[in-house]
Amino acid sequence: MAKSKDVRVIVILECSSCVLKDVNKESPGISRYITEKNRHNTSGRLELRKFCRYCRKHTIHGEIKK
């Protein structure tokens, strides 16, 4: 089947500070959020400040590949 050319796509946001801590195994997990973005308005990678329950503070969550 052909891929759809929808304007809105689903993206996964991952905590940037938890990813760095995960190498040292200090963090119990990695915070992830699922959201949508408009492909035409936001062509680059999305970065939002969201609450990370593992860091217990607001951090930058960046878009990752599915």
C-alpha positions in Angstrom: 0.0 0.0 0.0 1.1 3.6 -0.6 1.9 5.8 2.3 -0.7 8.5 3.0 0.4 12.2 2.6 -1.5 13.4 5.6 -0.8 16.9 6.9 -0.9 15.8 10.6 1.5 13.1 11.6 2.0 11.3 15.0 5.4 12.0 16.7 7.1 10.7 19.9 8.8 13.1 22.2 11.6 11.8 24.5 13.2 13.5 27.4 16.7 14.7 26.5 18.2 14.6 30.0 16.9 11.0 30.8 18.6 9.8 27.6 22.0 11.1 28.9 21.4 9.5 32.4 20.3 6.2 30.9 23.9 5.4 29.8 24.9 5.5 33.5 21.8 3.5 34.6 21.0 6.2 37.2 17.5 6.8 35.9 14.6 4.3 36.3 13.3 5.0 32.9 12.9 7.5 30.0 9.9 9.9 29.8 8.0 9.8 26.5 5.0 11.7 25.2 3.0 11.0 22.0 1.5 14.0 20.1 0.8 15.3 16.6 2.4 17.9 14.5 1.4 19.7 11.3 3.9 18.6 8.6 3.6 21.8 6.6 4.0 24.3 9.5 6.7 22.4 11.4 9.0 20.7 8.9 11.9 20.3 11.3 12.1 18.2 14.5 9.8 19.3 17.3 11.1 20.2 20.8 8.8 21.0 23.7 9.2 21.6 27.4 7.3 18.8 29.2 7.3 17.4 32.7 9.5 14.4 33.2 8.3 12.2 36.0 11.8 10.5 36.4 13.7 13.8 36.6 10.8 15.4 38.5 11.1 18.7 36.6 10.3 20.3 33.3 12.8 19.4 30.6 13.2 19.6 26.8 11.6 16.7 25.0 12.7 16.2 21.5 11.2 14.3 18.6 12.5 10.8 17.8 12.0 8.4 15.0 9.3 5.7 15.3 
